[in-house]
């Protein structure tokens, strides 16, 4: 884990096309990390794909965190219906961890959710991602029954906005 960087305040989190070079780099890094950490690896084509159209306004949003012009994290928000969204693909580069960037990405995604008129956001996570699960609970997410059939999910959460 990285030591907190005094330049962390210079991080900018902005909406970008999910097809941008920085978004694609982040998603590749995300997939590689999950493949290493999950018990049976990770295959994004196995029921857990992310169609760029689903995270393109008005159907959804994709954010990229940049520090010094370099992509260091990402996250996505997908519209489920008129009142709810799903947060997906929250990831931070190893060398940028310890700066609360995942929490800041979550802040931005929750802001976008509120702006979109969502009453709640949902998300799921794998049991191997213990730090993600702890962050969601700390942020006020409540564990709920499964709302999807994601083969990699072991925990499902909801937060009222």
N, C-alpha and C positions, 0 to 999 in steps of 0.2 A: 504494500500500500504506500502511496506517495505521501511525503510530508506536505502539509498544507502550503500552497504556493501563494506568495503575496500578490501574484498576478491573477489570482482566481477572480478578483473583482472585474477583470478585463474580459471575462467570458461573456460572449453574446450568444443568446439562444434565439434563433429566428426560424420562421416557417420557410421551408425550402421544398422544392419538388422532390418526391421520393425517388425520382430517377436521376437526380443530380449526382455528380461524381463524389461529392462528400457524403451524401446519403448512402450511396452504394458502398463506399469504403466502410462506413460505420456498420452497415448491415452485414457485410462480409466478416468483419471483426466479431460482431455479435454472434453470428452463426458458428464461427470457429471456436469461440469461447464456450458456447453451449455444447458443441461436439466434444470438447475436452472435459467438461464438468458433469454432463448428464451420464447416468449409469450406462445407458445403451447408446450413447452418442446422440446426434441431432441431425435430422433430415428435414429441411424446411418444406419439402414437397409432400411430406406425410401429414396432411391434415392441419398444417400450421403455417401455410404460406401467407404472404402479405402481398396482395395485388396493389401496385402503386395507385391505381384508380380509386381504391378504397380509402386512401389517405391523401387524396387530392380534394381541395375544397370544391363543392360544399359537402362531399361525402366523408371527408376526413382531412387530417392535417399531419404533416411530418415536420418535426423540428430537429435542427442540428445545432449542437453547442460547439462554438469555436473559441479558441484561445490563441491569440497572436495569429489569427487567420487560419489556424489548423483545426480541422475537425477533431473533437475529443469526446463526443457523445451524441446521442440521438434519442428520439422517442416518437411514438406515433399515437394518434387518436383517430379512431374509426367510429363513425356514426352507426349505431345499432338500430335506432328508431328515432322518433321525434323528441323523445325525452331522455335518451341515454346514449352514452358513448362507451367505447372500450379503449383502454390504454394498452399499448403494445410496444414491444421492442425498445424498452428503456435500457440504455447501455452507456457505459463510460469507459474510456480507454484506461488501461492499467496505470499508465504514468500520470493520469489526471485524477485518480481516486484519492479520497481523503479530503476533498475540497467541497463536499456537499453538492456536487454537480448533478447527481441523480435526483436529489431532492429539488434542486432548482429546475431541472427538466420536468419533474412532476408538477412543480408550481405552475410552470408555463402551460403544460397540457391541461391542468385543472382550470386555469384562466380561460383558455380557449374553449373548454367545455362549457363554462358559465356563459361566455359570450355567445356560444351557439345555442343557448337556451336549454341545455341539458339539466335535468334534475338530479342525475346520478351518473357516476362512472363505474365501470366494472373492469376487472382485470383478473388474470390468472398467473400462476407461477409454478415452477417445478420445485420439488422438495430439496434439490441440491442448492438452490439459490436462497440460502438461509438469511443472508444479509438483505435481500430484496423483501422477503417476507417480513422481517423485523421492521424495515422502513415503512412498509405499507401499514402495518399495525400502528406504528408510531404516528403516522399521518392521519389516523382516524378511519382507516378502512376496516370494515367488519368482514370476517370470514363468513361465506355463504355456501349454500349447496351449489354444485356444478351448474353453470348456465350454458356451457358449451361442451363439445366433445373433443377438445384439444388432447391428443394422445400424450402430450408431455406435461400436462398440468396435474398437480396434486392438491393445489390450494386455489380457491376462487374467492374474490373479494368484491365488495361494493362500498362506495362512499356517496352519501347524499351531499349535494352541493348547496 
